[in-house]
Amino acid sequence: MKAFTLTLLRHGDIAARGRLIGRTELPLTRQGERQMTSSWQRIAAIPVQSIACSPKLRCRPFAVEQSLERGVPLKVDPRFAECDFGDWEGEPTDQLAAEHPDWYNEMVAGRLTPPGGESFAAFRDRVLAGFADWIAESRGSHRVLVTHGGVISVLLADLLGTSFAVARLMTVQRGGFAQLSLLEGHPAYLVRLELPDA
């Protein structure tokens, strides 16, 4: 397998207002659309040969548009959706922190699961399974995944051989992207970490 570039593009701004958003369907705001368009112009400086995306409204329409404009294959995979936060979905994050101190780290450590939601282990397993399938079936020297912050952190941790806690420090802001160089049998290299322009 030849080396290829992988770009992990996080969806742009949504009207979340400090709430925990996983499975809720929210479209991009106008600012979010501008962020995605601006980032794509930088991403597409290296011609894109394959695209995959989460089925959520904040990811799929943009990915479909880019796929159709460029005649590039697109895979829409529910395994690239954000974590299912169950009963916590839509909760203000400051309220959640007051009720469950250190909830995020506790969840990642496997000591806390959102009521009615998925465990972090289940989330991680489905993301990595979806990624492995897509990479095995996709082709080209530049592949782009349009997805969510949690999904990107899971993939960065796995590809760079580090912990999820360390991967989260490499925050990809909404509308921004991370770019890696991959070659089977070798460590991945993080080559770019970009903020959104807008």
C-alpha positions as CSV (number, residue, x, y, z in Angstrom):
1,M,0.0,0.0,0.0
2,K,1.3,3.4,-0.9
3,A,1.4,6.3,1.5
4,F,-1.7,8.5,1.5
5,T,-2.9,11.7,3.1
6,L,-5.9,11.5,5.5
7,T,-7.8,14.7,6.3
8,L,-10.1,14.7,9.3
9,L,-12.5,17.6,8.8
10,R,-14.7,18.6,11.7
11,H,-18.1,20.0,10.9
12,G,-18.5,23.8,11.3
13,D,-20.4,25.9,13.8
14,I,-23.9,24.8,15.0
15,A,-26.4,26.5,17.3
16,A,-25.5,24.4,20.3
17,R,-25.2,27.2,22.9
18,G,-23.1,25.2,25.4
19,R,-25.2,22.1,25.2
20,L,-24.0,18.5,24.8
21,I,-24.8,17.5,21.2
22,G,-24.2,14.0,19.9
23,R,-27.1,12.5,18.0
24,T,-29.3,15.7,17.8
25,E,-29.8,16.8,14.2
26,L,-28.6,20.4,13.9
27,P,-27.7,22.0,10.6
28,L,-24.7,24.2,10.2
29,T,-25.1,27.9,10.9
30,R,-24.1,30.4,8.1
31,Q,-20.8,30.8,9.9
32,G,-20.4,27.0,10.0
33,E,-21.0,26.9,6.2
34,R,-18.3,29.5,5.7
35,Q,-15.9,27.7,7.9
36,M,-16.3,24.4,6.0
37,T,-16.0,26.1,2.6
38,S,-12.8,28.0,3.7
39,S,-11.2,24.8,5.1
40,W,-12.2,22.8,2.0
41,Q,-10.3,25.3,-0.2
42,R,-7.2,24.6,1.7
43,I,-7.8,20.8,1.9
44,A,-8.5,20.5,-1.8
45,A,-5.1,22.0,-2.7
46,I,-4.1,18.3,-2.6
47,P,-6.7,16.7,-5.0
48,V,-9.2,14.6,-3.1
49,Q,-9.9,11.0,-4.3
50,S,-12.2,9.6,-1.6
51,I,-14.7,11.1,0.9
52,A,-16.5,9.6,3.9
53,C,-18.8,11.3,6.4
54,S,-21.2,11.0,9.3
55,P,-24.9,10.9,8.2
56,K,-25.7,13.9,10.5
57,L,-27.0,17.1,9.0
58,R,-23.9,19.0,10.1
59,C,-21.7,16.7,8.0
60,R,-23.5,14.9,5.2
61,P,-24.9,17.7,3.0
62,F,-21.5,19.3,2.8
63,A,-19.8,16.0,2.0
64,V,-22.4,15.2,-0.7
65,E,-21.9,18.6,-2.3
66,Q,-18.1,18.1,-2.5
67,S,-18.5,14.6,-3.8
68,L,-20.9,15.5,-6.6
69,E,-18.9,18.6,-7.6
70,R,-15.7,16.6,-8.0
71,G,-17.0,13.2,-9.0
72,V,-15.4,11.6,-6.0
73,P,-16.8,8.5,-4.3
74,L,-18.6,9.1,-1.0
75,K,-19.3,6.7,1.8
76,V,-22.0,7.8,4.4
77,D,-21.5,5.7,7.4
78,P,-23.4,5.9,10.7
79,R,-20.3,4.6,12.5
80,F,-18.8,8.1,12.0
81,A,-21.6,9.7,14.0
82,E,-20.8,11.4,17.3
83,C,-21.2,9.5,20.6
84,D,-24.8,8.8,21.6
85,F,-25.2,10.7,24.9
86,G,-28.6,9.2,25.7
87,D,-30.4,11.1,28.4
88,W,-27.6,13.7,28.6
89,E,-28.3,14.8,25.0
90,G,-29.0,18.5,24.8
91,E,-28.0,19.1,28.4
92,P,-26.1,22.3,29.2
93,T,-22.5,21.1,29.8
94,D,-22.1,23.3,32.9
95,Q,-25.2,21.8,34.4
96,L,-23.9,18.3,33.6
97,A,-20.5,19.1,35.2
98,A,-22.3,20.3,38.3
99,E,-24.3,17.0,38.6
100,H,-21.4,14.7,37.5
101,P,-18.0,16.3,38.3
102,D,-15.3,15.3,35.7
103,W,-18.0,13.4,33.7
104,Y,-16.1,13.4,30.5
105,N,-12.9,11.8,31.9
106,E,-15.0,9.4,33.9
107,M,-16.8,8.4,30.8
108,V,-13.6,7.9,28.8
109,A,-12.2,5.8,31.7
110,G,-15.2,3.5,31.5
111,R,-16.5,4.4,34.9
112,L,-19.5,6.3,33.7
113,T,-22.0,5.7,30.8
114,P,-24.7,8.2,29.8
115,P,-28.1,6.8,30.9
116,G,-29.7,5.4,27.7
117,G,-26.5,6.2,25.7
118,E,-23.4,4.3,24.6
119,S,-20.3,3.6,26.6
120,F,-17.0,5.2,25.5
121,A,-15.7,1.7,24.7
122,A,-18.6,1.0,22.3
123,F,-18.2,4.4,20.7
124,R,-14.5,3.9,20.2
125,D,-15.0,0.4,18.8
126,R,-17.6,1.4,16.2
127,V,-15.6,4.4,15.0
128,L,-12.4,2.3,14.6
129,A,-14.4,-0.5,12.8
130,G,-16.0,2.0,10.4
131,F,-12.6,3.6,9.7
132,A,-10.9,0.3,9.1
133,D,-13.6,-0.7,6.6
134,W,-13.5,2.6,4.8
135,I,-9.7,2.6,4.5
136,A,-9.7,-1.0,3.2
137,E,-12.2,-0.2,0.5
138,S,-11.3,3.4,-0.5
139,R,-8.5,4.3,-2.9
140,G,-6.4,7.4,-3.7
141,S,-3.6,9.5,-2.3
142,H,-5.9,11.9,-0.4
143,R,-8.9,10.7,1.6
144,V,-11.2,13.0,3.6
145,L,-13.5,12.2,6.5
146,V,-16.1,14.8,7.4
147,T,-17.2,14.1,11.0
148,H,-17.3,15.2,14.6
149,G,-14.9,16.2,17.4
150,G,-15.2,13.0,19.4
151,V,-14.7,10.8,16.3
152,I,-11.6,12.8,15.3
153,S,-10.1,12.4,18.8
154,V,-10.7,8.7,18.8
155,L,-9.0,8.4,15.4
156,L,-6.0,10.6,16.3
157,A,-5.4,8.6,19.5
158,D,-5.4,5.3,17.5
159,L,-3.4,6.5,14.5
160,L,-0.8,8.3,16.5
161,G,-0.5,5.6,19.1
162,T,-1.4,7.9,22.0
163,S,-4.0,8.1,24.7
164,F,-7.4,9.7,24.1
165,A,-6.6,12.3,26.7
166,V,-3.5,13.4,24.8
167,A,-5.4,13.3,21.4
168,R,-8.0,15.7,22.9
169,L,-5.2,18.2,23.5
170,M,-4.8,18.4,19.7
171,T,-8.2,20.0,19.5
172,V,-9.7,20.3,16.1
173,Q,-12.1,23.2,16.4
174,R,-15.4,23.3,14.6
175,G,-14.7,23.9,10.9
176,G,-11.0,23.1,11.3
177,F,-9.1,20.0,10.3
178,A,-6.2,17.7,11.0
179,Q,-4.2,16.1,8.3
180,L,-2.0,13.0,8.6
181,S,0.3,11.0,6.4
182,L,-0.3,7.2,6.6
183,L,1.6,4.2,5.3
184,E,0.5,0.7,6.4
185,G,2.8,-0.8,8.9
186,H,4.3,2.5,9.9
187,P,3.3,5.2,12.5
188,A,1.0,7.9,11.2
189,Y,2.4,11.4,11.1
190,L,0.4,14.5,12.0
191,V,1.4,17.1,9.3
192,R,-1.2,19.8,9.8
193,L,-3.6,21.0,12.4
194,E,-5.7,23.9,11.0
195,L,-8.1,26.4,12.6
196,P,-11.2,27.5,10.6
197,D,-10.7,30.9,8.9
198,A,-14.2,32.3,9.5
